[in-house]
Amino acid sequence: MASRKKSKKPVVKKAKAKKASAKKVVAKKKPATKKIVAKKKVAPKKVAKAPAKKPAVKRAVAKGNGLLKPSTKPWGMDGKALDGVKILDFTHVQSGPTCTQLLAYMGADCIKVERPGVGDITRTQLRDVKGADSLYFTMLNANKRSITIDSKNPKGMEILERLVKICDVLVENFAPGALDRMGLTWERVHQLNPRIIMASVKGFGPGPYEECKVYENIAQCAGGSASTTGFREGPPLVTGAQIGDSGTGLHLALGIVSALYQRNRTGRGQRVLCAMQDGVLNLARVKLRDQQRLKHGPLTEYSQYGEGIPFGQAVPRAGNDSGGGQPAWLLKCKGWETDPDAYIYFITQAPVWAEICDLIGKPEWKTDPDFATPPARLPRLKFIFGVIEEWTMTKTKFEVMDICNQHDIPVGPILSMKEIAEEQSLRATGTVVEVDHPTRGKYLTVGNPIKLSDSPCEVKRSPLLGEHTEEILTKVLGYSDKEVVEIKTSGAITPPEKARVEAA
Ligand code: COA
């Protein structure tokens, strides 16, 4: 116990030091007020005249008005956007880790808590290299530190509570109720640290499904994406982009940063909740737009309209139709017979219709009343795209891209993951990064897709399970070496004996 007190001291000292510096600020301010009062007494006329000469706003800017002076350091040399923010990362699988990896890319100190001996389940899922952390894990947990803690061990909970006390944000995406069962209810967390922000991903928000466990595709189905994806004549389709998991993680990151900003004013933390169903719906909002348009007639930009097929009660699947007001379709390019990705997405944007007509050898369409205007083209889209495709099939997707962009015609090649992995411009911007890992070797990951001009991002490999346990216990939480030995024997940071035997 004596050594416990010892280890706590630095934390207490720090807190005292903070209070002291706060007092200093107040103390500094007091004389300033006195000075003004004194000035008023000595030269009341001068003081009274001053505001009339200088408009209030200008005076505020001149004095700084509490605002920081712009840094004079070179861009990118004044730290990172989230420097000083400590995250208790209690996330697993994909949605939560996406969020915390982004915050870590922005400079937050992300402490990932994992179950001893087991860790995040994705460490061993879809393994490609025997005995090494999977790409699933390594690509979602860069720039983090890993500590193993058994939250169901009393000593483990004591360590967790100590983390809660010093962290700015707790992020979790356990099944509903799991955190409460551990004893970390919002009330308890807020009581331990009123400044902490507690951010959660759940499958559903409050309502009939709130207790359900949810994975990616369930969210895509419940959020309106699957019913509106695919071809009309086929079943609902899920997309490859992980809009339920990674999409919700992104939403959560914005919620956290906003809560941190609000805390600057209120001094207190708050709960942030992102339901995966809500996140998917937010991304599928154009389809809710179309659902309401259906009441007023057919959706004329859907190729179904041109094909004379009546609309039902709900928004149909629209294949590769454009989701916006400019008709578009996916067209074959040279080599499509053998290359499954030899396609280009072609948008017949109205302002460049004349250029499209010239390119595909149909200059007469520029004046033909059946083709000259967007409304005239709507019922003929299938035919029009068939003619455009005859042209695109004579060129590779990259040739179509080059030619069309010279005329400002918006098109996009279908890029395979192989092509993306090899794309040098994505490497140059740090969007695709090669990272070295002690057990799996070199691998590619996705760096920070959000580029900040004054907050550079260096991608660091994901941590090994429990790699930073001792470092966090001693350097972050202030436990003494003797206490660390006690913790080790308590089973709080090591797997239970049974699990160890099974693993061996
Ligand atoms: N020490 C001890 N126990 C731990 C622990 C630790 N460090 N970390 C987790 N656990 C326990 C939890 O307390 C829970 O135990 P309990 O159910 O006995 O109370 C248990 O591990 C499992 O947690 P859970 O979240 O239920 O995992 P799961 O594998 O059964 O379910 C999900 C996975 C993703 C379906 C579920 O977590 C979920 O629905 N999350 C919310 C939505 C979400 O994020 N989904 C997308 C994931 S990409």
Residues whose N, C-alpha, C, O or C-beta is under 5 A from the ligand:
A	BS01	COA	H92 V93 Q94 S95 E114 R115 I149 D150 S151 K152 N173 F174 A175 A178 R181 V201 K202 G203 C212 K213 V214 Y215 E216 D245
